[in-house]
Amino acid sequence: MKNLQAYFFAFMLLITVTLSSCEMIGDIFKAGMWTAVIIIVLVIFLIMWLLRKIRR
C-alpha cells in the first residue's frame, strides 16, 4: 500500500512539473470540443480509479 502511494506521489509530482495546466487545456480545446470532453472524462475516471486503488 505504501509503495503504491509513493508511485502516485511521484507521478503527480512529475505531472505538476512537466505540464502547465493552461497550456494543456488550450491544446485540448484546439483539438476540438468532443476531443476535450472525452479527454476530461478519461482523466476524471483515471483519478477516481487511482484513488480507489490507494484506499484499498
C-alpha positions as CSV (number, residue, x, y, z in Angstrom):
1,M,0.0,0.0,0.0
2,K,2.7,2.5,0.9
3,N,4.7,1.5,-2.2
4,L,1.7,2.5,-4.4
5,Q,1.3,5.8,-2.6
6,A,5.0,6.6,-3.3
7,Y,4.4,5.9,-7.0
8,F,1.3,8.0,-7.0
9,F,3.1,10.9,-5.4
10,A,6.0,10.6,-7.9
11,F,3.5,10.6,-10.8
12,M,1.6,13.6,-9.5
13,L,4.9,15.5,-9.0
14,L,6.0,14.6,-12.5
15,I,2.7,15.8,-14.0
16,T,2.9,19.0,-11.9
17,V,6.4,19.9,-13.0
18,T,6.1,19.0,-16.7
19,L,2.6,20.2,-17.6
20,S,1.3,23.7,-17.5
21,S,-2.5,23.5,-16.9
22,C,-3.3,26.5,-19.1
23,E,-1.2,25.2,-21.9
24,M,-2.6,21.7,-21.7
25,I,-6.3,22.9,-21.7
26,G,-5.5,25.2,-24.6
27,D,-4.1,22.3,-26.6
28,I,-7.0,20.1,-25.8
29,F,-9.6,22.7,-27.0
30,K,-7.6,23.3,-30.2
31,A,-8.0,19.6,-31.0
32,G,-11.8,20.0,-30.8
33,M,-14.7,20.2,-28.3
34,W,-15.5,16.5,-28.4
35,T,-11.9,15.5,-28.0
36,A,-11.7,17.8,-25.0
37,V,-14.8,16.3,-23.4
38,I,-13.5,12.7,-23.9
39,I,-10.1,13.5,-22.5
40,I,-11.5,15.3,-19.5
41,V,-13.9,12.4,-18.7
42,L,-11.0,9.9,-19.1
43,V,-8.8,11.9,-16.7
44,I,-11.6,12.1,-14.1
45,F,-12.1,8.3,-14.4
46,L,-8.3,7.7,-14.1
47,I,-8.1,9.9,-10.9
48,M,-11.1,8.1,-9.4
49,W,-9.6,4.7,-10.2
50,L,-6.2,5.7,-8.7
51,L,-7.9,7.0,-5.5
52,R,-9.9,3.7,-5.2
53,K,-6.6,1.7,-5.6
54,I,-4.9,3.8,-2.9
55,R,-7.7,3.5,-0.4
56,R,-7.9,-0.3,-0.7
